[in-house]
Amino acid sequence: MKKYIRLYNITLKLSVISTAICSGILAVLLNDIIESYQLKGTQEGLMSSMISIGALTALITSILLQGYFRKPRWIVFSGLTAAIALILKGIPMPYFMFLIMCLIMGFGNGSADSYQSSFLADLNKEDTPRHMGAMHGIFGIGGVLTPFIFSKMLKYFYWRTVYIIAGIICLVFILQFAVISGYLEKRLSLVSKAEPKFSVRNFKELFFNRHFVMLLLCIFFSAAAQSGVTVWTIRYVSTYLKSSALSGICLSVYWIASTVSRFFSPLIPWKPCKIIAVGAFASAFAWAIALVVNVPVSIFIACIIVGLASGSGIPLSLSEGTSMYGGQTGFATSMLMFFKTVGQILSPIIIAYISYQCQMRVGMLATSVFFAINGLFAVLFLYGFKKQSNS
C-alpha cells in the first residue's frame, strides 16, 4: 500500500512540471508573438486574459462536475488538453484562433493545477503540508527553468517551433502520470473513490463557513501580493530605478527563494496559517523598507526575503483548506484556486491604476498592503479556530 502511494506521489509531482511550463511559456515567447502578429495596444494583453478566463472557467466547471469523474482521469484529460493546445499554437493560424488556443490551454492547465493539489491531499492525509510544499516547490523549479531553457531555444528555433517542443515535453509528463495511474487504479481504493456530487447545500455549508471564508480571503491576498512582485518588479527596477542588469535577477532570486520556502516551511513546527501570517507580515515590512530605500539592491534583497518568508503561502493555504474538508478536497481546492486566480488577475490592474494616478513607487507599495492584509486574514483564521476549540 505504502509503496503504491509513494509511486503515485512521485508521478503526480512530476506531472506538475507540465503545469509549470504551461504557466510560464507565454512570458518567454511574448515579444516574438507580438512582433509576428504585429499586435498593438490592448491586443498585446488579450493572450494572458484569455488564459486567465480559461482557468477561471475550468475552476467553476470543476466545482459543478465534482463527483462525476475520478480525479486522476480528470488530471490526465486536463493535462492532455493543455499540452495539445500548446502544440497547436505551433501551427500558423489567425490571431483570433490563437486566442482560442490560449483559452483552451488556460482551461486545461487551470483544471489540472486544481486537481493535482486536491488529489495530492487525498494521497497524503497524514502529512499534507509537507507534500503540498514539495509539489509546489517542484512547480517553482519548473517556473525558474522554463524561461531559462526556452529562451535559449529561441536562439535556434522559431517561436512556433518552441511551442511545439514545449507541448511535447508537457505531453510526456502527463502521459507518464496516465500510464502509472492506470497501473495503480486497481491497486488503490482511494483512486476509484469519487467525492460526493456537487450540491447547493454543500456549497452553502462550505462557502458560508466563516473560517473557510477567512482562508479564501487569505489566499486571495497571498496571490495578489505574489503577483505584485512577479508582474511589476522587472519593470520597476529596469524603468524606474534604471537598472536593467539587476531587474531580471531580482525575479530569478525571488523564485529560487520561494522554491526553498515551499520545501522547508512545512518543516517548521507551527500551524500552517501561523507560518503564513508571520511570513506575510515580514514580507510586508521588507517590501516597504525596500521601497523607502528605493535602490536596485534594496529591491533585490527584498525579493530574497519575500520569497523565503511568503513563498509557501499558497500551498500552505491549500493544505489548510483540504484538511478542513477531507471528504471534499476537490471542492475546497477549486474554491481556493478560484480566489487565488482572481487575486492574480486583479492585483496587476490595481497596481497599474495606482501607479497611473500617483507614481509607480506608490503603486508598488500596494504589494506591501496586500501582504499585510494576507497576514491579517491568516491571524483571523487562527483566532477563529482557537476560539472555536476553547468554546
Contacts in CASP RR format, 6 or more apart in sequence:
PFRMAT RR
TARGET T0000
AUTHOR 0000-0000-0000
METHOD contacts of the structure
MODEL  1
MKKYIRLYNITLKLSVISTAICSGILAVLLNDIIESYQLKGTQEGLMSSM
ISIGALTALITSILLQGYFRKPRWIVFSGLTAAIALILKGIPMPYFMFLI
MCLIMGFGNGSADSYQSSFLADLNKEDTPRHMGAMHGIFGIGGVLTPFIF
SKMLKYFYWRTVYIIAGIICLVFILQFAVISGYLEKRLSLVSKAEPKFSV
RNFKELFFNRHFVMLLLCIFFSAAAQSGVTVWTIRYVSTYLKSSALSGIC
LSVYWIASTVSRFFSPLIPWKPCKIIAVGAFASAFAWAIALVVNVPVSIF
IACIIVGLASGSGIPLSLSEGTSMYGGQTGFATSMLMFFKTVGQILSPII
IAYISYQCQMRVGMLATSVFFAINGLFAVLFLYGFKKQSNS
1 188 0 8 1.000
4 184 0 8 1.000
4 187 0 8 1.000
4 188 0 8 1.000
5 123 0 8 1.000
5 124 0 8 1.000
5 188 0 8 1.000
7 180 0 8 1.000
7 184 0 8 1.000
8 123 0 8 1.000
8 180 0 8 1.000
8 181 0 8 1.000
8 184 0 8 1.000
8 188 0 8 1.000
8 191 0 8 1.000
9 120 0 8 1.000
9 123 0 8 1.000
9 124 0 8 1.000
9 131 0 8 1.000
11 176 0 8 1.000
11 177 0 8 1.000
11 180 0 8 1.000
11 181 0 8 1.000
12 75 0 8 1.000
12 116 0 8 1.000
12 119 0 8 1.000
12 120 0 8 1.000
12 123 0 8 1.000
12 135 0 8 1.000
12 177 0 8 1.000
13 120 0 8 1.000
13 134 0 8 1.000
13 135 0 8 1.000
13 138 0 8 1.000
14 138 0 8 1.000
14 173 0 8 1.000
14 176 0 8 1.000
14 177 0 8 1.000
15 75 0 8 1.000
15 79 0 8 1.000
15 112 0 8 1.000
15 116 0 8 1.000
15 173 0 8 1.000
15 174 0 8 1.000
15 176 0 8 1.000
15 177 0 8 1.000
16 116 0 8 1.000
16 135 0 8 1.000
16 136 0 8 1.000
16 138 0 8 1.000
16 139 0 8 1.000
17 138 0 8 1.000
17 139 0 8 1.000
17 142 0 8 1.000
17 173 0 8 1.000
18 79 0 8 1.000
18 82 0 8 1.000
18 83 0 8 1.000
18 112 0 8 1.000
18 169 0 8 1.000
18 170 0 8 1.000
18 171 0 8 1.000
18 173 0 8 1.000
18 174 0 8 1.000
19 79 0 8 1.000
19 82 0 8 1.000
19 109 0 8 1.000
19 110 0 8 1.000
19 112 0 8 1.000
19 113 0 8 1.000
19 116 0 8 1.000
19 139 0 8 1.000
20 138 0 8 1.000
20 139 0 8 1.000
20 140 0 8 1.000
20 141 0 8 1.000
20 142 0 8 1.000
20 143 0 8 1.000
20 146 0 8 1.000
21 86 0 8 1.000
21 142 0 8 1.000
21 146 0 8 1.000
21 166 0 8 1.000
21 167 0 8 1.000
21 169 0 8 1.000
21 170 0 8 1.000
22 82 0 8 1.000
22 83 0 8 1.000
22 86 0 8 1.000
22 105 0 8 1.000
22 106 0 8 1.000
22 109 0 8 1.000
22 170 0 8 1.000
23 109 0 8 1.000
23 113 0 8 1.000
23 139 0 8 1.000
23 143 0 8 1.000
23 146 0 8 1.000
24 143 0 8 1.000
24 146 0 8 1.000
24 147 0 8 1.000
25 86 0 8 1.000
25 146 0 8 1.000
25 150 0 8 1.000
25 162 0 8 1.000
25 163 0 8 1.000
25 166 0 8 1.000
26 33 0 8 1.000
26 47 0 8 1.000
26 48 0 8 1.000
26 51 0 8 1.000
26 102 0 8 1.000
27 147 0 8 1.000
28 146 0 8 1.000
28 147 0 8 1.000
28 150 0 8 1.000
28 151 0 8 1.000
28 154 0 8 1.000
28 162 0 8 1.000
29 150 0 8 1.000
29 154 0 8 1.000
29 159 0 8 1.000
29 162 0 8 1.000
29 163 0 8 1.000
30 44 0 8 1.000
30 47 0 8 1.000
32 154 0 8 1.000
32 159 0 8 1.000
33 39 0 8 1.000
33 47 0 8 1.000
33 98 0 8 1.000
33 159 0 8 1.000
34 44 0 8 1.000
36 159 0 8 1.000
37 43 0 8 1.000
37 95 0 8 1.000
37 98 0 8 1.000
39 95 0 8 1.000
43 95 0 8 1.000
46 99 0 8 1.000
47 98 0 8 1.000
47 99 0 8 1.000
47 102 0 8 1.000
50 99 0 8 1.000
50 100 0 8 1.000
50 102 0 8 1.000
50 103 0 8 1.000
50 106 0 8 1.000
51 102 0 8 1.000
51 103 0 8 1.000
51 105 0 8 1.000
51 106 0 8 1.000
51 109 0 8 1.000
52 106 0 8 1.000
52 341 0 8 1.000
52 344 0 8 1.000
52 345 0 8 1.000
53 103 0 8 1.000
54 103 0 8 1.000
54 104 0 8 1.000
54 106 0 8 1.000
54 107 0 8 1.000
54 108 0 8 1.000
54 110 0 8 1.000
55 106 0 8 1.000
55 107 0 8 1.000
55 109 0 8 1.000
55 110 0 8 1.000
55 113 0 8 1.000
55 341 0 8 1.000
56 338 0 8 1.000
56 341 0 8 1.000
56 342 0 8 1.000
57 103 0 8 1.000
57 107 0 8 1.000
58 78 0 8 1.000
58 106 0 8 1.000
58 107 0 8 1.000
58 108 0 8 1.000
58 109 0 8 1.000
58 110 0 8 1.000
58 111 0 8 1.000
58 114 0 8 1.000
59 110 0 8 1.000
59 111 0 8 1.000
59 114 0 8 1.000
59 334 0 8 1.000
59 335 0 8 1.000
59 337 0 8 1.000
59 338 0 8 1.000
59 341 0 8 1.000
60 338 0 8 1.000
61 107 0 8 1.000
61 111 0 8 1.000
62 74 0 8 1.000
62 111 0 8 1.000
62 114 0 8 1.000
62 115 0 8 1.000
62 330 0 8 1.000
62 334 0 8 1.000
63 198 0 8 1.000
63 203 0 8 1.000
63 331 0 8 1.000
63 334 0 8 1.000
63 335 0 8 1.000
63 338 0 8 1.000
64 198 0 8 1.000
65 198 0 8 1.000
66 195 0 8 1.000
66 196 0 8 1.000
66 197 0 8 1.000
66 198 0 8 1.000
66 328 0 8 1.000
66 330 0 8 1.000
66 331 0 8 1.000
66 334 0 8 1.000
67 194 0 8 1.000
67 195 0 8 1.000
67 196 0 8 1.000
67 197 0 8 1.000
67 198 0 8 1.000
68 194 0 8 1.000
68 197 0 8 1.000
69 77 0 8 1.000
69 194 0 8 1.000
70 191 0 8 1.000
70 192 0 8 1.000
70 193 0 8 1.000
70 194 0 8 1.000
71 115 0 8 1.000
71 118 0 8 1.000
71 119 0 8 1.000
71 122 0 8 1.000
71 330 0 8 1.000
72 119 0 8 1.000
72 177 0 8 1.000
72 181 0 8 1.000
72 182 0 8 1.000
72 185 0 8 1.000
72 191 0 8 1.000
73 181 0 8 1.000
74 111 0 8 1.000
74 115 0 8 1.000
75 112 0 8 1.000
75 115 0 8 1.000
75 116 0 8 1.000
75 119 0 8 1.000
75 174 0 8 1.000
75 177 0 8 1.000
75 181 0 8 1.000
76 174 0 8 1.000
76 177 0 8 1.000
76 178 0 8 1.000
76 181 0 8 1.000
78 107 0 8 1.000
78 108 0 8 1.000
78 109 0 8 1.000
78 110 0 8 1.000
78 111 0 8 1.000
78 112 0 8 1.000
78 115 0 8 1.000
79 108 0 8 1.000
79 109 0 8 1.000
79 111 0 8 1.000
79 112 0 8 1.000
79 170 0 8 1.000
79 174 0 8 1.000
80 171 0 8 1.000
80 174 0 8 1.000
80 178 0 8 1.000
81 104 0 8 1.000
81 105 0 8 1.000
81 107 0 8 1.000
81 108 0 8 1.000
81 111 0 8 1.000
82 104 0 8 1.000
82 105 0 8 1.000
82 106 0 8 1.000
82 107 0 8 1.000
82 108 0 8 1.000
82 109 0 8 1.000
82 110 0 8 1.000
82 112 0 8 1.000
82 170 0 8 1.000
83 167 0 8 1.000
83 168 0 8 1.000
83 170 0 8 1.000
83 171 0 8 1.000
83 174 0 8 1.000
84 167 0 8 1.000
84 171 0 8 1.000
85 101 0 8 1.000
85 102 0 8 1.000
85 104 0 8 1.000
85 105 0 8 1.000
85 106 0 8 1.000
85 108 0 8 1.000
86 105 0 8 1.000
86 163 0 8 1.000
86 164 0 8 1.000
86 166 0 8 1.000
86 167 0 8 1.000
86 170 0 8 1.000
87 163 0 8 1.000
87 164 0 8 1.000
87 167 0 8 1.000
87 168 0 8 1.000
87 171 0 8 1.000
88 101 0 8 1.000
89 98 0 8 1.000
89 101 0 8 1.000
89 102 0 8 1.000
89 105 0 8 1.000
89 160 0 8 1.000
89 163 0 8 1.000
90 160 0 8 1.000
90 161 0 8 1.000
90 163 0 8 1.000
90 164 0 8 1.000
91 160 0 8 1.000
92 160 0 8 1.000
93 101 0 8 1.000
110 337 0 8 1.000
110 341 0 8 1.000
112 174 0 8 1.000
113 337 0 8 1.000
114 330 0 8 1.000
114 333 0 8 1.000
114 334 0 8 1.000
114 337 0 8 1.000
115 330 0 8 1.000
115 333 0 8 1.000
116 135 0 8 1.000
117 132 0 8 1.000
117 135 0 8 1.000
117 315 0 8 1.000
117 318 0 8 1.000
117 322 0 8 1.000
117 333 0 8 1.000
117 337 0 8 1.000
118 322 0 8 1.000
118 329 0 8 1.000
118 330 0 8 1.000
118 332 0 8 1.000
118 333 0 8 1.000
118 334 0 8 1.000
119 329 0 8 1.000
120 128 0 8 1.000
120 131 0 8 1.000
120 132 0 8 1.000
120 135 0 8 1.000
121 128 0 8 1.000
121 132 0 8 1.000
121 318 0 8 1.000
121 319 0 8 1.000
121 322 0 8 1.000
121 323 0 8 1.000
121 326 0 8 1.000
121 329 0 8 1.000
121 333 0 8 1.000
122 190 0 8 1.000
122 326 0 8 1.000
122 329 0 8 1.000
123 131 0 8 1.000
123 190 0 8 1.000
124 130 0 8 1.000
124 131 0 8 1.000
125 326 0 8 1.000
128 319 0 8 1.000
128 322 0 8 1.000
128 323 0 8 1.000
129 266 0 8 1.000
129 272 0 8 1.000
129 315 0 8 1.000
129 316 0 8 1.000
129 319 0 8 1.000
130 266 0 8 1.000
130 267 0 8 1.000
132 266 0 8 1.000
132 315 0 8 1.000
132 316 0 8 1.000
132 318 0 8 1.000
132 319 0 8 1.000
132 322 0 8 1.000
133 262 0 8 1.000
133 263 0 8 1.000
133 265 0 8 1.000
133 266 0 8 1.000
133 312 0 8 1.000
133 315 0 8 1.000
133 316 0 8 1.000
133 319 0 8 1.000
134 262 0 8 1.000
134 263 0 8 1.000
135 315 0 8 1.000
136 262 0 8 1.000
136 312 0 8 1.000
136 314 0 8 1.000
136 315 0 8 1.000
137 258 0 8 1.000
137 259 0 8 1.000
137 262 0 8 1.000
137 263 0 8 1.000
137 315 0 8 1.000
140 255 0 8 1.000
140 258 0 8 1.000
140 259 0 8 1.000
140 262 0 8 1.000
141 259 0 8 1.000
143 255 0 8 1.000
144 252 0 8 1.000
144 255 0 8 1.000
144 256 0 8 1.000
144 259 0 8 1.000
150 162 0 8 1.000
150 166 0 8 1.000
153 162 0 8 1.000
153 165 0 8 1.000
154 162 0 8 1.000
157 165 0 8 1.000
181 191 0 8 1.000
184 191 0 8 1.000
185 191 0 8 1.000
185 192 0 8 1.000
195 327 0 8 1.000
195 328 0 8 1.000
195 329 0 8 1.000
195 330 0 8 1.000
195 331 0 8 1.000
196 202 0 8 1.000
196 327 0 8 1.000
196 328 0 8 1.000
198 331 0 8 1.000
202 328 0 8 1.000
202 331 0 8 1.000
203 331 0 8 1.000
206 212 0 8 1.000
206 325 0 8 1.000
206 328 0 8 1.000
206 331 0 8 1.000
206 332 0 8 1.000
206 335 0 8 1.000
207 213 0 8 1.000
207 335 0 8 1.000
210 384 0 8 1.000
211 324 0 8 1.000
211 381 0 8 1.000
211 384 0 8 1.000
211 385 0 8 1.000
211 388 0 8 1.000
212 321 0 8 1.000
212 324 0 8 1.000
212 325 0 8 1.000
212 332 0 8 1.000
212 335 0 8 1.000
214 377 0 8 1.000
214 380 0 8 1.000
214 381 0 8 1.000
214 384 0 8 1.000
215 273 0 8 1.000
215 317 0 8 1.000
215 320 0 8 1.000
215 321 0 8 1.000
215 324 0 8 1.000
215 336 0 8 1.000
215 377 0 8 1.000
215 381 0 8 1.000
216 335 0 8 1.000
216 336 0 8 1.000
216 339 0 8 1.000
217 339 0 8 1.000
217 373 0 8 1.000
217 377 0 8 1.000
218 273 0 8 1.000
218 276 0 8 1.000
218 317 0 8 1.000
218 374 0 8 1.000
218 375 0 8 1.000
218 377 0 8 1.000
218 378 0 8 1.000
218 381 0 8 1.000
219 313 0 8 1.000
219 314 0 8 1.000
219 317 0 8 1.000
219 318 0 8 1.000
219 336 0 8 1.000
219 339 0 8 1.000
219 340 0 8 1.000
220 339 0 8 1.000
220 340 0 8 1.000
220 342 0 8 1.000
220 343 0 8 1.000
221 343 0 8 1.000
221 370 0 8 1.000
221 371 0 8 1.000
221 373 0 8 1.000
221 374 0 8 1.000
221 375 0 8 1.000
221 377 0 8 1.000
222 276 0 8 1.000
222 280 0 8 1.000
222 310 0 8 1.000
222 313 0 8 1.000
222 314 0 8 1.000
222 317 0 8 1.000
222 340 0 8 1.000
222 374 0 8 1.000
223 314 0 8 1.000
223 339 0 8 1.000
223 340 0 8 1.000
223 341 0 8 1.000
223 343 0 8 1.000
223 344 0 8 1.000
223 347 0 8 1.000
224 343 0 8 1.000
224 344 0 8 1.000
224 346 0 8 1.000
224 347 0 8 1.000
224 350 0 8 1.000
224 370 0 8 1.000
224 374 0 8 1.000
225 280 0 8 1.000
225 283 0 8 1.000
225 310 0 8 1.000
225 347 0 8 1.000
225 367 0 8 1.000
225 370 0 8 1.000
225 371 0 8 1.000
225 374 0 8 1.000
226 310 0 8 1.000
226 311 0 8 1.000
226 314 0 8 1.000
226 344 0 8 1.000
227 343 0 8 1.000
227 344 0 8 1.000
227 347 0 8 1.000
227 348 0 8 1.000
228 347 0 8 1.000
228 348 0 8 1.000
228 351 0 8 1.000
228 364 0 8 1.000
228 366 0 8 1.000
228 367 0 8 1.000
228 370 0 8 1.000
229 251 0 8 1.000
229 254 0 8 1.000
229 287 0 8 1.000
229 303 0 8 1.000
229 306 0 8 1.000
229 307 0 8 1.000
229 367 0 8 1.000
230 251 0 8 1.000
230 254 0 8 1.000
231 347 0 8 1.000
231 348 0 8 1.000
231 351 0 8 1.000
232 348 0 8 1.000
232 351 0 8 1.000
232 360 0 8 1.000
232 364 0 8 1.000
232 367 0 8 1.000
233 247 0 8 1.000
233 250 0 8 1.000
233 251 0 8 1.000
233 254 0 8 1.000
233 299 0 8 1.000
233 303 0 8 1.000
234 247 0 8 1.000
234 248 0 8 1.000
234 250 0 8 1.000
234 251 0 8 1.000
235 247 0 8 1.000
236 247 0 8 1.000
236 299 0 8 1.000
236 360 0 8 1.000
236 364 0 8 1.000
237 243 0 8 1.000
237 244 0 8 1.000
237 246 0 8 1.000
237 247 0 8 1.000
237 248 0 8 1.000
237 250 0 8 1.000
237 296 0 8 1.000
237 299 0 8 1.000
237 300 0 8 1.000
238 244 0 8 1.000
238 247 0 8 1.000
238 248 0 8 1.000
239 360 0 8 1.000
240 360 0 8 1.000
240 361 0 8 1.000
241 294 0 8 1.000
241 295 0 8 1.000
241 296 0 8 1.000
241 299 0 8 1.000
243 296 0 8 1.000
246 296 0 8 1.000
246 297 0 8 1.000
246 299 0 8 1.000
246 300 0 8 1.000
247 296 0 8 1.000
249 300 0 8 1.000
250 296 0 8 1.000
250 299 0 8 1.000
250 300 0 8 1.000
250 303 0 8 1.000
251 303 0 8 1.000
253 300 0 8 1.000
253 303 0 8 1.000
253 304 0 8 1.000
254 303 0 8 1.000
254 304 0 8 1.000
254 306 0 8 1.000
254 307 0 8 1.000
257 303 0 8 1.000
257 304 0 8 1.000
257 305 0 8 1.000
257 306 0 8 1.000
257 307 0 8 1.000
257 308 0 8 1.000
257 311 0 8 1.000
258 307 0 8 1.000
258 308 0 8 1.000
258 310 0 8 1.000
258 311 0 8 1.000
258 312 0 8 1.000
260 308 0 8 1.000
261 307 0 8 1.000
261 308 0 8 1.000
261 309 0 8 1.000
261 310 0 8 1.000
261 311 0 8 1.000
261 312 0 8 1.000
262 311 0 8 1.000
262 312 0 8 1.000
262 315 0 8 1.000
265 275 0 8 1.000
265 311 0 8 1.000
265 312 0 8 1.000
265 313 0 8 1.000
265 316 0 8 1.000
266 272 0 8 1.000
266 312 0 8 1.000
266 316 0 8 1.000
266 319 0 8 1.000
268 275 0 8 1.000
270 278 0 8 1.000
271 382 0 8 1.000
272 316 0 8 1.000
272 317 0 8 1.000
272 319 0 8 1.000
272 320 0 8 1.000
273 316 0 8 1.000
273 317 0 8 1.000
273 320 0 8 1.000
273 378 0 8 1.000
273 379 0 8 1.000
273 381 0 8 1.000
273 382 0 8 1.000
274 378 0 8 1.000
274 382 0 8 1.000
275 312 0 8 1.000
275 313 0 8 1.000
275 316 0 8 1.000
276 310 0 8 1.000
276 312 0 8 1.000
276 313 0 8 1.000
276 316 0 8 1.000
276 317 0 8 1.000
276 374 0 8 1.000
276 375 0 8 1.000
276 378 0 8 1.000
277 375 0 8 1.000
277 378 0 8 1.000
277 379 0 8 1.000
277 382 0 8 1.000
278 309 0 8 1.000
279 309 0 8 1.000
279 310 0 8 1.000
279 313 0 8 1.000
279 375 0 8 1.000
280 309 0 8 1.000
280 310 0 8 1.000
280 313 0 8 1.000
280 371 0 8 1.000
280 372 0 8 1.000
280 374 0 8 1.000
280 375 0 8 1.000
280 378 0 8 1.000
281 371 0 8 1.000
281 372 0 8 1.000
281 375 0 8 1.000
282 305 0 8 1.000
282 309 0 8 1.000
282 310 0 8 1.000
283 305 0 8 1.000
283 306 0 8 1.000
283 307 0 8 1.000
283 309 0 8 1.000
283 310 0 8 1.000
283 368 0 8 1.000
283 371 0 8 1.000
284 368 0 8 1.000
284 369 0 8 1.000
284 371 0 8 1.000
284 372 0 8 1.000
284 375 0 8 1.000
285 368 0 8 1.000
286 301 0 8 1.000
286 302 0 8 1.000
286 305 0 8 1.000
286 306 0 8 1.000
286 309 0 8 1.000
287 302 0 8 1.000
287 306 0 8 1.000
287 364 0 8 1.000
287 365 0 8 1.000
287 367 0 8 1.000
287 368 0 8 1.000
287 371 0 8 1.000
288 365 0 8 1.000
288 368 0 8 1.000
289 298 0 8 1.000
289 302 0 8 1.000
290 298 0 8 1.000
290 299 0 8 1.000
290 301 0 8 1.000
290 302 0 8 1.000
291 298 0 8 1.000
291 299 0 8 1.000
291 361 0 8 1.000
291 364 0 8 1.000
291 365 0 8 1.000
291 368 0 8 1.000
294 361 0 8 1.000
306 371 0 8 1.000
310 371 0 8 1.000
310 374 0 8 1.000
314 340 0 8 1.000
317 336 0 8 1.000
317 340 0 8 1.000
318 333 0 8 1.000
318 336 0 8 1.000
318 337 0 8 1.000
320 381 0 8 1.000
321 332 0 8 1.000
321 333 0 8 1.000
321 336 0 8 1.000
322 329 0 8 1.000
322 330 0 8 1.000
322 332 0 8 1.000
322 333 0 8 1.000
324 332 0 8 1.000
325 331 0 8 1.000
325 332 0 8 1.000
326 332 0 8 1.000
347 366 0 8 1.000
347 370 0 8 1.000
350 366 0 8 1.000
351 363 0 8 1.000
351 364 0 8 1.000
351 366 0 8 1.000
351 367 0 8 1.000
354 362 0 8 1.000
354 363 0 8 1.000
354 366 0 8 1.000
355 362 0 8 1.000
355 363 0 8 1.000
355 364 0 8 1.000
END
